[in-house]
Amino acid sequence: MKKEKNYIKIKIIKYEVVFINKYKEDAKGIIINIKPGVTKEGPGWRSIIYFKGCNFHCPWCGSPESIPFGKTELIYDDGSKEIIGQEITVKEVIREILPYQRFLKDHHHYGVTLSGGEPTAQWNFYFELLKGLKYFNFPTAVETNGSSPQFIASLPYLDLVFCDIKHMNAEIHQKLVGKDNKQVWYNIRKTYEAGKDLRIVIPVIPGYNDSEENFQEIANFLSPLKDGLKVELLKYGRQGIYKWKALGKDYPLLHLIPPSNRKMTILANIIKNKGIKVDIS
């Protein structure tokens, strides 16, 4: 028999009453790992849950082992092997992070961030875990590519949303990652309208999405959402090359070099000119 927690709560979002009841503690998913005590991916000290599997296939991905669903074997240059991916239930996740988060609650800002991979690609596990986290009053955040048609349903359980923008052109976006971007734009708008803390993350990939034209289109899209919005530009790096090799795959962007600081500043200023806060990392 399935175990369920009864959790009844009412939240009002833009005059809509949302009833939050019952989370399934035996809902299963596959994760890479859980990292406690992280001081990024949200305010304060975070427990980060890294989901396994992603519906995007970004050629610059620094964590290619997180793309396949299911377990993945890495074989390193020294011959050692590592199996990535473990099946886990909502109950087991909460049991692991609860003692740590209870301690931090009395000493620091704290919270839980769902990352990946793409958390929403394991929708049932993602959704039930969020409900379970809210049952225990965890501040919650998600790092997402924004492509899930169901994403808006999870907003009542989220305090902070990090959403990627890969490219504004729908055709180029499709070629780059294997999906179009219409759902991404819809989810970004709806997240903003729901009053959530929204942060846009843009990886800057030379020759792929770093044109001033693309960034002007991004700035125009984000301009109506600028109140309270924060944007982070991530400079392309090659930190994940060894993981591609360990997967037995050729890294597809060996020809690229990271963008210059000057280039990053130019792109940031295009967005800043719309009155939007921008950080470079």
C-alpha positions in Angstrom: 0.0 0.0 0.0 1.3 3.4 -0.9 2.1 5.7 1.9 0.9 9.3 1.7 1.4 12.4 3.8 -1.6 14.5 4.3 -0.7 18.1 3.8 -3.4 20.7 3.4 -2.5 24.3 2.8 -3.9 27.2 0.9 -1.9 29.7 -1.1 -3.3 32.6 -3.0 -1.5 33.5 -6.2 -3.0 36.3 -8.3 -6.4 35.6 -6.9 -6.1 31.9 -7.7 -6.6 29.6 -4.7 -4.3 26.6 -4.8 -5.0 23.6 -2.5 -1.8 21.7 -1.7 -2.7 18.2 -0.3 -0.9 14.9 -0.1 2.6 14.2 -1.2 3.7 10.7 -2.2 6.7 9.8 -0.1 7.4 6.6 -2.1 7.6 8.5 -5.5 10.9 7.4 -7.1 13.5 9.2 -9.2 17.1 8.9 -10.3 19.6 11.4 -9.0 23.3 11.9 -9.3 23.9 12.9 -5.7 22.9 15.3 -2.9 25.3 18.0 -1.8 24.7 19.7 1.6 26.2 23.0 2.7 26.5 24.6 -0.7 26.7 28.4 -0.8 25.4 29.0 -4.3 22.3 28.1 -6.3 20.2 30.2 -4.0 20.5 32.3 -0.8 22.3 31.0 2.3 23.4 27.4 2.8 21.7 25.0 0.4 21.2 21.3 0.0 21.5 20.7 -3.7 19.7 17.6 -5.2 21.2 16.8 -8.7 18.6 15.0 -10.9 19.8 12.5 -13.5 18.6 13.0 -17.1 18.0 16.0 -19.3 15.7 16.6 -22.3 18.2 19.2 -23.8 21.4 18.1 -25.4 23.6 21.2 -25.1 27.0 20.6 -26.9 28.8 22.8 -24.3 27.4 20.9 -21.3 29.9 20.7 -18.5 28.1 17.7 -16.9 27.5 15.4 -19.8 27.0 12.5 -17.4 23.8 14.1 -16.3 22.2 14.1 -19.7 21.3 10.3 -20.1 18.4 9.0 -18.1 19.3 6.0 -16.0 22.7 4.9 -14.7 25.8 5.9 -16.6 29.3 4.5 -16.4 32.4 6.7 -16.6 35.8 5.2 -17.4 38.7 7.5 -16.5 42.2 7.6 -18.0 43.7 5.7 -15.1 41.2 2.8 -15.7 39.0 3.6 -12.7 35.3 3.4 -13.2 32.4 5.3 -11.7 28.7 4.6 -11.9 26.6 7.7 -12.0 22.9 7.6 -10.9 21.0 6.2 -8.0 17.3 5.4 -7.5 15.8 7.2 -4.5 12.4 8.0 -3.1 11.1 11.3 -1.8 11.1 9.9 1.7 14.8 9.0 1.4 15.8 12.4 0.1 14.0 14.3 2.9 15.4 11.9 5.5 18.9 12.7 4.3 18.7 16.4 4.2 16.3 17.1 7.2 18.8 16.9 10.0 21.3 19.2 8.2 18.6 21.7 7.3 17.2 21.8 10.8 20.6 22.7 12.1 21.1 25.4 9.5 17.6 26.9 10.2 18.8 28.0 13.6 22.1 29.5 12.4 21.9 30.7 8.8 19.7 31.3 5.8 19.1 27.9 4.3 17.1 26.0 1.6 16.9 23.2 -0.9 17.7 23.6 -4.6 16.7 21.0 -7.3 19.2 20.9 -10.1 20.4 18.6 -12.7 20.2 17.4 -15.3 16.8 18.8 -15.7 14.6 18.2 -12.6 11.3 18.7 -14.4 12.2 15.9 -16.9 11.3 13.5 -14.0 8.1 15.2 -13.4 6.3 13.0 -10.9 9.4 12.7 -8.7 10.1 16.4 -9.0 6.6 17.4 -8.2 6.1 15.1 -5.2 9.5 16.1 -3.8 8.6 19.7 -4.0 5.4 19.1 -2.1 7.3 17.0 0.5 9.8 19.8 1.0 7.1 22.3 1.5 5.5 20.0 4.1 8.6 20.5 6.1 8.7 24.2 5.3 11.9 24.1 3.3 12.7 27.2 1.2 12.8 25.8 -2.3 14.5 26.6 -5.6 14.9 25.0 -9.0 17.4 25.3 -11.8 15.5 24.5 -15.0 15.7 24.9 -18.8 12.1 26.0 -18.6 10.8 23.5 -21.2 8.2 21.5 -19.2 4.6 22.1 -20.3 3.6 21.3 -16.7 6.1 23.7 -15.0 3.5 26.3 -13.9 1.8 23.6 -11.7 4.9 23.5 -9.5 5.1 27.3 -8.9 3.0 27.2 -5.6 5.8 25.0 -4.1 8.7 27.2 -5.3 10.3 30.3 -3.8 13.1 30.8 -6.4 13.4 29.9 -10.0 16.6 29.9 -12.1 15.7 29.6 -15.7 18.1 29.3 -18.6 18.0 31.2 -21.9 20.1 29.4 -24.6 19.0 31.4 -27.7 16.1 33.6 -28.7 15.8 32.3 -32.3 13.5 29.3 -32.3 15.1 27.5 -35.2 18.7 27.9 -33.9 17.5 26.9 -30.4 16.1 23.7 -31.9 19.3 22.9 -33.6 21.5 23.6 -30.6 19.6 21.6 -27.9 17.0 19.5 -29.7 13.9 21.5 -28.5 12.3 24.7 -29.5 11.9 27.6 -27.0 8.2 28.5 -27.1 7.5 26.8 -23.8 10.5 28.4 -22.2 9.3 31.9 -23.0 5.8 31.0 -21.7 7.1 29.6 -18.4 9.4 32.6 -17.8 6.5 35.0 -18.3 4.2 33.0 -16.1 6.8 32.7 -13.3 7.3 36.4 -13.3 3.5 37.0 -13.3 3.2 34.7 -10.3 5.5 37.0 -8.3 8.3 34.4 -7.9 11.9 35.4 -7.4 13.1 34.8 -10.9 16.7 34.7 -12.1 17.7 34.2 -15.8 20.9 32.3 -16.5 22.5 32.8 -19.9 25.5 30.7 -20.9 27.7 32.7 -23.3 29.0 30.3 -26.0 31.3 31.9 -28.6 29.9 31.5 -32.1 26.7 29.9 -30.9 24.7 32.5 -29.0 27.0 35.4 -28.3 26.0 37.8 -31.1 24.9 41.3 -30.1 21.8 40.7 -32.1 20.8 37.7 -30.0 21.5 39.6 -26.8 19.4 42.6 -28.0 16.5 40.2 -28.6 17.0 38.7 -25.1 17.0 42.2 -23.6 13.8 43.2 -25.5 12.1 40.0 -24.2 13.1 40.6 -20.6 12.5 44.3 -20.5 8.8 44.0 -19.5 9.9 41.7 -16.6 12.7 43.9 -15.3 11.3 44.8 -11.9 13.1 42.5 -9.4 14.6 40.4 -12.2 18.3 39.3 -12.1 20.3 38.0 -15.0 23.5 36.0 -14.7 25.9 35.6 -17.7 28.0 32.4 -17.5 31.2 32.6 -19.4 31.9 29.4 -21.5 34.5 27.1 -20.0 35.9 23.7 -20.7 35.8 22.2 -17.3 33.7 19.2 -18.4 36.0 17.9 -21.2 37.3 15.0 -19.1 33.8 13.8 -18.4 33.0 13.6 -22.1 36.2 11.5 -22.6 35.2 9.3 -19.6 31.9 8.7 -21.3 33.7 7.5 -24.5 32.6 10.6 -26.4 34.4 13.3 -28.3 33.9 16.8 -26.9 32.1 18.7 -29.7 33.5 22.2 -29.0 37.3 21.7 -28.8 37.7 24.5 -31.2 36.2 27.1 -28.8 38.0 29.4 -26.5 36.2 31.3 -23.7 34.9 34.8 -24.5 37.0 37.8 -23.4 36.1 39.9 -20.4 35.5 42.8 -22.9 33.0 40.6 -24.8 31.2 39.6 -21.7 30.9 43.3 -20.6 29.5 44.3 -24.0 26.8 41.7 -23.8 26.0 42.5 -20.2 25.6 46.2 -21.0 23.1 45.4 -23.7 20.8 43.9 -21.1 21.7 46.5 -18.4 20.6 49.2 -20.8 17.0 47.9 -20.3 17.3 48.6 -16.6 18.0 44.9 -15.7 20.5 43.8 -13.1 23.2 41.6 -14.6 26.1 39.7 -13.0 28.9 38.0 -14.9 30.5 34.7 -13.7 
